[in-house]
Structure formats: structure tokens, C-alpha cells
């Protein structure tokens, strides 16, 4: 199974601009730029690769975790997962911090934590990010 995305970049690094398109059409001519990546902490000037990695990581982890919870006989009513990907200019991406708050009837905190750790380790995006630190903060809400 392959998934595709296309990036078009025009100009040099600092003044150039680009657009991203995805196979699904979710991103269509979505702007990205040096400013969006390195200068605009608000995230309002367009997307960037790190934001897209964070979205992929949070989504993948939530799906993997929901599977393990269902296998345990305690399906989640809701999982609110977030990933914060850290980019250190000049160094690169150094980490992805996962946070999840779950509404899971019938599970205790220890089992919730155990399955969250298993999902972090088993999520295909976590595995792909093996060169960086992946942390997890999991709690019932």
C-alpha cells in the first residue's frame, strides 16, 4: 500500500514558497514556507513538515491505541491524542511528545498506561521515528 504527496517549491530557501498536495485531496495547494517552518510560532502562515509529522504521529498512535483497548475488552469512548514534534534549527527534529487523554469505561489507570506504552511502541509512525526521542504522557480523563 502506497500513499502519496506532492511538494512544489519555487525560489530559494528563505524567500521561496511551496505548496503541498495529498493523494486524498485533504491538502490541495496548501502553502508552506521558510517562515511557516522556522519563524511563525503561531502556525498561521501555512503548514510545515514538522506539523505534518505531528499529525501523522497523533493519528497513527490514536488508531493503534484504540485497537489495543478494544482487544482488551475496554473500547475507548474517546481518545484525544496530541503530538508535539520539536525541530531544533541546525540540529533537526529531536523528538515527538505524545499526549493522550482517554475516556475508557471499565479500565484502570495501570492497564491504560500499559496499553498506551504498547501503542506508542507499536504504532508504525513511532517506529519510523526511531531516530528521535518519542515520549508519552497518558492519562484517563
C-alpha positions in Angstrom: 0.0 0.0 0.0 1.5 3.4 -1.0 0.3 6.8 -0.1 1.5 9.9 -2.0 2.0 13.6 -1.5 3.5 16.2 -3.9 5.5 19.3 -3.0 6.2 22.1 -5.4 8.8 24.7 -4.3 9.6 27.9 -6.1 12.6 30.1 -5.2 15.4 29.9 -2.7 15.1 28.6 0.9 14.3 31.9 2.7 12.2 33.8 0.2 10.7 30.8 -1.7 7.3 29.4 -1.3 5.8 26.0 -1.9 2.5 24.1 -2.0 1.6 20.6 -0.9 -1.0 18.2 -2.3 -2.0 14.8 -1.0 -3.5 11.9 -2.7 -6.7 12.1 -0.7 -7.1 15.8 -1.6 -7.1 16.8 2.1 -4.2 19.0 1.3 -4.7 20.8 -2.0 -2.3 23.6 -2.9 -1.6 24.0 0.9 1.1 26.7 1.3 4.3 26.2 3.2 7.4 28.4 3.5 10.6 29.1 5.5 8.6 31.5 7.6 5.9 28.9 8.4 8.6 26.4 9.3 11.2 28.4 11.2 9.7 31.8 12.2 6.0 31.8 12.7 5.3 30.1 16.1 1.6 30.8 15.7 1.4 28.4 12.8 -0.9 30.7 10.8 1.3 31.3 7.8 1.0 27.8 6.4 1.9 24.3 7.2 5.4 22.7 7.6 6.9 19.2 7.5 7.0 19.0 11.3 3.3 19.8 11.7 2.5 17.1 9.2 4.7 14.6 11.0 2.9 15.5 14.3 -0.5 15.0 12.7 0.6 11.6 11.3 2.0 10.6 14.7 -1.0 11.6 16.7 -3.4 9.9 14.3 -1.4 6.7 14.0 -1.0 6.4 17.7 -4.7 7.0 18.5 -5.7 4.3 16.0 -3.1 1.8 17.4 -4.2 2.6 21.0 -7.9 2.2 20.2 -7.1 -1.3 18.7 -5.3 -2.4 21.9 -8.0 -1.1 24.1 -10.7 -2.9 22.1 -8.7 -6.1 22.2 -8.6 -5.7 26.0 -12.4 -5.6 26.1 -12.4 -2.0 27.1 -13.0 0.0 23.9 -12.4 3.8 24.1 -15.3 6.1 24.1 -12.8 8.8 23.1 -9.1 9.3 22.8 -7.7 12.8 22.5 -4.2 12.4 21.2 -1.7 15.2 20.5 1.9 15.0 19.2 4.4 17.9 19.6 7.3 17.5 17.2 10.4 19.5 18.1 12.6 21.0 15.5 16.0 22.5 16.6 17.3 24.6 13.7 20.8 23.4 12.8 20.2 20.1 14.5 17.0 18.7 13.1 13.9 17.0 14.5 14.8 15.9 18.0 11.6 14.5 19.4 7.9 13.8 19.3 6.0 14.1 22.5 2.7 12.2 22.6 -0.1 13.2 25.0 -3.3 11.3 25.2 -6.4 11.7 27.4 -8.8 8.8 27.2 -12.4 8.2 28.2 -12.3 4.4 28.5 -15.0 2.8 30.6 -14.0 -0.2 32.7 -10.2 0.3 32.6 -7.9 1.1 35.5 -5.1 3.6 35.2 -2.3 1.0 35.2 -3.8 -1.0 32.3 -4.5 2.2 30.4 -0.8 3.2 30.8 0.4 -0.3 29.8 -1.6 -0.3 26.6 -0.7 3.3 25.8 3.0 2.4 26.0 2.4 -0.7 23.8 0.6 1.5 21.3 3.5 4.0 21.3 6.0 1.2 20.6 3.8 -0.5 18.0 2.5 2.5 16.0 4.1 2.4 12.5 4.8 6.2 12.7 6.6 5.8 16.1 8.7 3.0 14.5 9.5 5.3 11.6 10.6 8.0 14.0 13.0 5.6 15.7 15.9 8.0 15.3 14.4 10.6 17.7 13.1 10.5 21.2 9.4 9.6 21.4 7.8 10.4 24.8 4.3 9.6 26.2 2.0 11.2 28.7 -1.1 9.1 29.0 -4.0 9.7 31.4 -7.6 8.9 31.9 -9.9 11.9 31.7 
